[in-house]
């Protein structure tokens, strides 16, 4: 048996404090006033947050793009414990569609928290590691301070991060009746449950099969003021 690599092992982490979270959220939408980085394709920009979430769950993949003031593609997440998550959804206007990943899994995948440092310091970093920082402007010009995002990143030169089964810790939706596109559909007898070859008989009803990342994770609905668990 081949020994697992160090990168594949979940790290042993200290317990989180009240300002930290064991879950990191990848939002599928941006604030209304935000702009996309130039490397995001037109088809991704045109999608709604629901469509992006659907694609993530169906493909079990997070696409990575080059953040502003960086040169390496990365998947971006936010460390937002309860009160800060509410702040992100209400005062910051983040769209309530996304997935939660475990902090230990993100670190095992090569990710980590980024630094918010003075712009002059960030400019001295080599280009290949600038992805680990989001500079704060200190020269008195327009505000450039995104530390409220509490951002984590998973650098991905290949442009994507695969999510093995069990990786998605929870799913956030803005509609309690929403569900992703089924990956397959079988037909059963609506009275007996017996599997049927197709919809040809009157008793046939469709039985959708949803992505594993959806069926194995709890779902939370943001109703505009609170998070509700969807049974």
Buried (B, 14 or more C-beta within 10 A) or exposed (E): EEEEEEEEEEEEEEEEEEEBBBBBBBBBBBEEEEEEEEEBEEEBEEBEBBBBBBBBBBBBBBBBBBBEBBEBBBBBBBBBBEEBBBEBBEEBEBBBBBBBBBBBBBBBBEBBBBBBBBBEEBEEBEEEEBBBBBBBEEEEEEEBEBEBBBBBBBBBEEBEBEBEEEBBBBBBBBEEEBBBEBBEEEBBBBEEEEEBEEEEEEEBEEBEEBBBBBEEBEBBBBEEEEBEEEE
